Amino acid sequence: MRSSSRRRRCCIPSTSRWQSARAADPRKRITVDYQQRYGREYRKAYDIVQSGQLGGIKMIRASWLGGGLPVREGHAAGEEKVRNWLFYKEMGGDIIVEQNCHNLDVINWFMGKHPVKAFGYGGRAVRKNIGNIMDNLAATFIFDDGTVFSYSANQFSAGGFQDVSETFLCEKGSITVSRQGYKLYNKERRGAPPEEAKTDYDITLDAVNEFVAGCRAGRIENAAFPAADSTLTAIMAREAIYNGKEMSWAETIKG
């Protein structure tokens, strides 16, 4: 059995992710902690979109707007980057690779492919006391069929506000999905409240339970391939922000 952690995938060179996936023992199950792919309501929302009842996906928006992250204290100065690794881009890959990649993975999953270009902006608006990662960003992606995906993220939302979700705007309706469930907006019910399905537990349990059950039953999964694509999608946007220019998929995988 093998599993890949979010921390490790940030630091592996781009092309070696696929090489590692190809070289993996085909008798073993590889599960990466992109939990949404295993969540009950996420899978129901995916099935709704894939069924065609909403028509084709024509536009996408997603966000990870939330509060700050806990800072670890009381350690020796020489341990700072190990104890607070996620605040340092050289350790965690910056917020879009370390955290926001979960949103991007959902988009790639529902679309069945990755974007081909990205552009964006980001900076440090509030976080001044630690590290060198961004605390806010906005990015726009485009897929090979012209579908536009708008994304925003921060780590300083105050007053209890947060929006961590993905919305697919389709021809006949829309669906917003998150770790709390989904809301379905159907054209036939215009003006009516959305149909809701709620999740009242941590969907990480779904990922862990399916991994264990799959290992016991011999259901093989190699999640390294889609995980590599989603991580590289995050890296493509990050490099676009860092370099102040549009980045393509081809340029990203060369890196």
Number of C-alpha atoms within 10 A of each C-alpha: 12 14 14 15 12 19 16 11 21 22 14 12 12 19 14 11 19 17 12 14 18 13 9 15 13 12 13 16 22 21 23 23 17 23 20 22 21 19 23 18 22 25 15 15 22 18 13 15 21 16 11 13 14 21 16 17 20 15 17 22 19 24 21 25 21 17 16 14 11 8 12 10 10 7 11 8 9 8 10 17 15 12 16 19 18 22 26 19 18 15 17 23 23 22 24 30 26 21 18 22 22 24 24 26 25 23 22 18 15 19 19 10 15 22 25 19 21 27 22 23 18 20 16 14 13 14 17 9 7 11 16 16 20 21 22 22 24 18 19 19 25 19 16 11 9 12 14 18 21 17 20 21 25 26 21 18 17 11 7 7 10 16 15 18 20 22 21 24 19 21 16 15 20 22 22 21 26 22 21 18 19 23 19 20 22 20 14 9 11 10 9 10 11 16 12 14 17 14 15 9 11 12 20 17 13 16 20 15 13 15 23 14 11 17 18 9 9 12 14 15 16 20 17 23 16 20 25 23 22 26 24 25 27 28 25 28 29 25 19 22 21 13 13 13 14 16 22 20 18 11 12 20 15 8 10
